[in-house]
């Protein structure tokens, strides 16, 4: 079977493009080897929902906030902000202490709220007894709760932001918690 000159040229062009793509990828890997202090942080929520569409019953989101250091250097002085939408029906609670709490309540592995208690929309939290997240380590703020009673219609996103000495401007979580719903018209008429 003979190939025409055009077929051979097309195949050569295709192989040239493929080789160029491979070389580009190899250069990127080599470049990463020359930069051993690579910063790579991923933050995300894990959560489960118990949602009621009955206005007399409370809905609940149980969650955890994770910060994973995928880079090859430690992340120092990490802290997070969990932000609820303004004027939403959502309320936040979790296992954290305030600065003025007794020392015995401030156990390692715990978290401290570092903004004012009156703020019901932003929760700034830092880990107690943990000043860095080592490479390939994950730090978690576990078992928080978001509760709400369904209104005729509600919607909002729970956002999370991670900060550290290396991340002064912060990074957002990969997966904000988006909550929305409504009560059926039949139930609204029965009330």
C-alpha positions as CSV (number, residue, x, y, z in Angstrom):
1,X,0.0,0.0,0.0
2,X,1.5,3.3,-1.1
3,X,0.8,6.5,0.7
4,X,0.5,9.8,-1.1
5,X,2.9,12.6,-0.4
6,X,0.1,14.5,1.4
7,X,-0.6,11.7,3.7
8,X,3.1,11.5,4.7
9,X,3.3,15.3,5.2
10,X,0.1,15.2,7.4
11,X,1.5,12.4,9.5
12,X,4.8,14.3,9.9
13,X,3.0,17.4,10.9
14,X,0.8,15.5,13.4
15,X,3.9,13.8,14.9
16,X,5.7,17.2,15.1
17,X,2.7,18.8,17.0
18,X,2.6,15.8,19.3
19,X,6.3,16.0,20.0
20,X,6.1,19.7,20.7
21,X,3.2,19.1,23.2
22,X,5.3,16.4,24.9
23,X,8.4,18.7,25.1
24,X,6.3,21.5,26.5
25,X,5.0,19.2,29.3
26,X,8.5,17.9,30.0
27,X,9.8,21.5,30.3
28,X,7.0,22.3,32.7
29,X,8.0,19.3,34.9
30,X,11.7,20.2,34.8
31,X,10.8,23.8,35.7
32,X,8.9,22.5,38.7
33,X,12.0,20.6,39.8
34,X,14.0,23.8,39.8
35,X,11.4,25.5,42.1
36,X,11.4,23.3,45.2
37,X,9.4,25.8,47.3
38,X,6.2,25.3,45.4
39,X,3.0,26.5,47.1
40,X,-0.1,24.4,46.4
41,X,-3.0,24.7,48.8
42,X,-6.5,23.3,48.3
43,X,-9.4,24.0,50.6
44,X,-12.8,22.4,50.4
45,X,-15.9,21.5,52.3
46,X,-17.3,18.1,53.0
47,X,-20.9,18.0,54.2
48,X,-24.2,16.2,54.4
49,X,-27.7,17.7,54.4
50,X,-30.9,17.0,56.1
51,X,-33.4,19.2,54.3
52,X,-37.0,19.7,55.3
53,X,-39.6,21.3,53.0
54,X,-41.9,21.6,55.9
55,X,-41.9,25.1,57.4
56,X,-42.3,23.6,60.9
57,X,-39.1,21.6,60.7
58,X,-35.6,22.7,60.8
59,X,-33.1,21.9,58.0
60,X,-29.5,21.1,58.8
61,X,-26.1,21.0,57.1
62,X,-23.3,19.1,58.9
63,X,-19.9,19.9,57.5
64,X,-16.1,20.2,57.8
65,X,-13.7,22.6,56.3
66,X,-10.4,21.1,55.0
67,X,-7.1,22.7,54.1
68,X,-4.8,20.4,52.2
69,X,-1.1,21.3,51.6
70,X,-0.2,19.7,48.3
71,X,2.9,21.8,47.9
72,X,6.4,20.9,49.1
73,X,6.9,23.5,51.8
74,X,5.0,24.2,55.1
75,X,2.1,26.8,55.3
76,X,2.5,28.9,58.4
77,X,-0.2,30.5,60.6
78,X,-3.2,29.2,58.7
79,X,-6.7,30.6,59.4
80,X,-10.1,30.5,57.7
81,X,-13.2,32.5,57.1
82,X,-16.6,30.9,56.7
83,X,-19.0,33.4,55.3
84,X,-22.8,33.1,55.3
85,X,-24.9,35.2,52.9
86,X,-26.2,38.5,54.3
87,X,-29.8,38.5,55.7
88,X,-30.1,34.8,55.1
89,X,-32.1,32.3,57.3
90,X,-28.9,30.3,58.0
91,X,-27.3,30.2,61.4
92,X,-23.8,28.8,62.0
93,X,-22.4,26.9,65.0
94,X,-19.3,24.8,65.6
95,X,-16.6,23.7,68.0
96,X,-14.6,26.8,68.7
97,X,-13.6,29.0,71.7
98,X,-13.0,32.7,72.1
99,X,-9.7,34.3,73.3
100,X,-11.1,35.1,76.8
101,X,-12.0,31.4,77.5
102,X,-10.1,29.6,80.2
103,X,-6.9,27.9,79.1
104,X,-8.2,24.5,79.9
105,X,-10.9,24.9,77.2
106,X,-8.3,25.8,74.6
107,X,-7.0,22.3,73.7
108,X,-4.7,21.5,70.8
109,X,-6.7,20.4,67.9
110,X,-9.4,23.0,68.8
111,X,-10.2,26.2,67.0
112,X,-10.5,29.8,68.2
113,X,-12.8,32.4,66.7
114,X,-10.8,35.6,66.1
115,X,-13.5,38.0,65.1
116,X,-16.3,39.6,67.1
117,X,-19.0,37.3,68.6
118,X,-21.8,39.6,67.4
119,X,-21.0,39.0,63.7
120,X,-23.4,36.3,62.5
121,X,-22.2,36.3,58.9
122,X,-18.5,35.8,59.1
123,X,-16.6,33.3,61.3
124,X,-12.9,33.8,61.3
125,X,-11.2,30.8,62.9
126,X,-7.6,29.8,63.6
127,X,-6.3,26.4,64.9
128,X,-5.1,26.2,68.4
129,X,-1.6,24.7,69.0
130,X,-1.1,24.4,65.2
131,X,1.2,26.9,63.6
132,X,1.8,25.2,60.3
133,X,0.5,22.7,57.8
134,X,3.3,20.5,56.6
135,X,3.5,19.2,53.0
136,X,1.0,16.4,52.2
137,X,-0.9,17.3,55.5
138,X,-4.5,18.2,55.8
139,X,-5.9,20.4,58.6
140,X,-9.7,20.3,59.3
141,X,-12.3,22.4,61.1
142,X,-14.7,19.5,61.7
143,X,-18.4,19.1,62.6
144,X,-19.8,22.6,62.1
145,X,-23.6,23.0,61.7
146,X,-25.7,25.3,59.6
147,X,-29.3,25.4,60.5
148,X,-32.3,27.1,59.0
149,X,-36.1,27.0,58.9
150,X,-37.5,26.9,55.4
151,X,-39.1,30.2,54.3
152,X,-41.4,30.3,51.2
153,X,-38.2,30.7,49.2
154,X,-34.5,30.7,50.3
155,X,-31.1,30.6,48.6
156,X,-27.6,31.3,49.5
157,X,-24.0,30.2,49.3
158,X,-21.8,29.4,52.2
159,X,-18.3,30.5,51.2
160,X,-14.9,29.6,52.7
161,X,-11.6,31.3,52.4
162,X,-8.1,30.1,53.6
163,X,-5.4,32.5,54.7
164,X,-1.8,32.1,55.9
165,X,1.5,34.0,56.0
166,X,1.9,32.8,52.4
167,X,-1.7,33.6,51.3
168,X,-2.3,37.2,52.5
169,X,-5.1,37.6,50.0
170,X,-6.6,34.2,50.7
171,X,-8.0,31.5,48.4
172,X,-11.6,30.4,48.1
173,X,-12.8,26.8,48.8
174,X,-13.2,24.7,45.7
175,X,-16.9,23.9,46.5
176,X,-19.0,26.5,48.2
177,X,-22.1,25.1,49.9
178,X,-25.1,26.2,47.8
179,X,-28.4,25.9,49.5
180,X,-31.8,26.8,48.0
181,X,-35.4,25.6,48.3
182,X,-39.0,26.6,48.6
183,X,-42.1,25.4,50.3
184,X,-44.8,24.1,48.1
185,X,-47.7,26.4,47.4
186,X,-50.1,23.8,48.9
187,X,-48.3,24.0,52.3
188,X,-48.2,27.8,52.1
189,X,-52.0,27.9,51.6
190,X,-52.6,25.6,54.6
191,X,-50.8,27.9,57.0
